[in-house]
């Protein structure tokens, strides 16, 4: 789904649009971000790490390139 060779920064909206189909759209943006944070798939950038190309009030998330998915079930 993501290229493992580069740092990938997504806004909360972008993360939801890319990942919500995997969860059958059952979670809203905040719920899906919290799932990603708990599982270690993403980390939220602190204010001093944020990229200026996004609005300042937008959540910015970095995809963990070393994430190993775990099968559920």
Short mmCIF file of the C-alpha atoms (twelve columns), coordinates in Angstrom:
data_MODEL
# 
_entry.id   MODEL 
# 
loop_
_atom_site.group_PDB 
_atom_site.id 
_atom_site.type_symbol 
_atom_site.label_atom_id 
_atom_site.label_alt_id 
_atom_site.label_comp_id 
_atom_site.label_asym_id 
_atom_site.label_seq_id 
_atom_site.Cartn_x 
_atom_site.Cartn_y 
_atom_site.Cartn_z 
_atom_site.pdbx_PDB_model_num 
ATOM 1  C CA . UNK A 1  0.000   0.000   0.000  1 
ATOM 2  C CA . UNK A 2  2.870   2.406   0.789  1 
ATOM 3  C CA . UNK A 3  6.399   2.659   -0.604 1 
ATOM 4  C CA . UNK A 4  8.796   1.483   2.126  1 
ATOM 5  C CA . UNK A 5  11.774  3.390   0.710  1 
ATOM 6  C CA . UNK A 6  10.679  6.880   1.641  1 
ATOM 7  C CA . UNK A 7  9.204   8.846   4.521  1 
ATOM 8  C CA . UNK A 8  5.496   9.133   3.997  1 
ATOM 9  C CA . UNK A 9  3.653   11.971  5.699  1 
ATOM 10 C CA . UNK A 10 -0.121  12.062  5.462  1 
ATOM 11 C CA . UNK A 11 -2.781  14.395  6.757  1 
ATOM 12 C CA . UNK A 12 -5.552  12.826  8.812  1 
ATOM 13 C CA . UNK A 13 -7.863  13.080  5.787  1 
ATOM 14 C CA . UNK A 14 -5.357  11.389  3.488  1 
ATOM 15 C CA . UNK A 15 -4.803  8.575   5.977  1 
ATOM 16 C CA . UNK A 16 -8.539  7.987   6.293  1 
ATOM 17 C CA . UNK A 17 -9.076  7.969   2.511  1 
ATOM 18 C CA . UNK A 18 -6.237  5.486   1.997  1 
ATOM 19 C CA . UNK A 19 -6.970  3.123   4.889  1 
ATOM 20 C CA . UNK A 20 -10.705 3.244   5.584  1 
ATOM 21 C CA . UNK A 21 -11.603 0.789   2.771  1 
ATOM 22 C CA . UNK A 22 -9.560  -1.856  4.635  1 
ATOM 23 C CA . UNK A 23 -11.925 -1.423  7.571  1 
ATOM 24 C CA . UNK A 24 -15.113 -1.290  5.465  1 
ATOM 25 C CA . UNK A 25 -15.501 2.422   6.308  1 
ATOM 26 C CA . UNK A 26 -16.727 1.565   9.810  1 
ATOM 27 C CA . UNK A 27 -14.452 4.085   11.603 1 
ATOM 28 C CA . UNK A 28 -14.335 7.862   11.381 1 
ATOM 29 C CA . UNK A 29 -11.034 9.685   10.903 1 
ATOM 30 C CA . UNK A 30 -10.144 10.008  14.599 1 
ATOM 31 C CA . UNK A 31 -11.039 6.395   15.373 1 
ATOM 32 C CA . UNK A 32 -8.943  5.122   12.479 1 
ATOM 33 C CA . UNK A 33 -5.986  7.309   13.455 1 
ATOM 34 C CA . UNK A 34 -6.188  5.980   17.022 1 
ATOM 35 C CA . UNK A 35 -6.149  2.396   15.700 1 
ATOM 36 C CA . UNK A 36 -3.093  3.206   13.563 1 
ATOM 37 C CA . UNK A 37 -1.319  4.841   16.510 1 
ATOM 38 C CA . UNK A 38 -2.076  1.909   18.858 1 
ATOM 39 C CA . UNK A 39 -0.821  -0.647  16.340 1 
ATOM 40 C CA . UNK A 40 2.315   1.356   15.598 1 
ATOM 41 C CA . UNK A 41 1.485   1.750   11.909 1 
ATOM 42 C CA . UNK A 42 1.719   5.540   12.180 1 
ATOM 43 C CA . UNK A 43 3.096   8.174   14.542 1 
ATOM 44 C CA . UNK A 44 1.758   11.691  14.910 1 
ATOM 45 C CA . UNK A 45 4.245   14.468  14.211 1 
ATOM 46 C CA . UNK A 46 4.849   17.022  16.947 1 
ATOM 47 C CA . UNK A 47 4.403   20.719  16.170 1 
ATOM 48 C CA . UNK A 48 8.139   21.279  15.611 1 
ATOM 49 C CA . UNK A 49 8.276   18.347  13.132 1 
ATOM 50 C CA . UNK A 50 5.299   19.365  11.008 1 
ATOM 51 C CA . UNK A 51 5.611   20.148  7.331  1 
ATOM 52 C CA . UNK A 52 4.462   23.604  6.288  1 
ATOM 53 C CA . UNK A 53 2.621   22.395  3.182  1 
ATOM 54 C CA . UNK A 54 -0.357  21.354  5.348  1 
ATOM 55 C CA . UNK A 55 -2.659  23.720  7.237  1 
ATOM 56 C CA . UNK A 56 -1.391  24.270  10.785 1 
ATOM 57 C CA . UNK A 57 -4.517  22.758  12.348 1 
ATOM 58 C CA . UNK A 58 -4.236  19.541  10.294 1 
ATOM 59 C CA . UNK A 59 -2.966  16.357  11.987 1 
ATOM 60 C CA . UNK A 60 0.188   15.062  10.309 1 
ATOM 61 C CA . UNK A 61 1.007   11.376  10.472 1 
ATOM 62 C CA . UNK A 62 4.190   9.539   9.550  1 
ATOM 63 C CA . UNK A 63 3.865   5.990   8.237  1 
ATOM 64 C CA . UNK A 64 6.121   3.503   10.045 1 
ATOM 65 C CA . UNK A 65 8.141   1.867   7.247  1 
ATOM 66 C CA . UNK A 66 9.235   -0.923  9.592  1 
ATOM 67 C CA . UNK A 67 5.694   -1.924  10.543 1 
ATOM 68 C CA . UNK A 68 5.057   -5.652  10.377 1 
ATOM 69 C CA . UNK A 69 1.364   -6.387  9.985  1 
ATOM 70 C CA . UNK A 70 -0.179  -8.892  12.322 1 
ATOM 71 C CA . UNK A 71 -2.910  -11.217 11.225 1 
ATOM 72 C CA . UNK A 72 -6.057  -10.802 13.246 1 
ATOM 73 C CA . UNK A 73 -8.337  -13.733 13.944 1 
# 
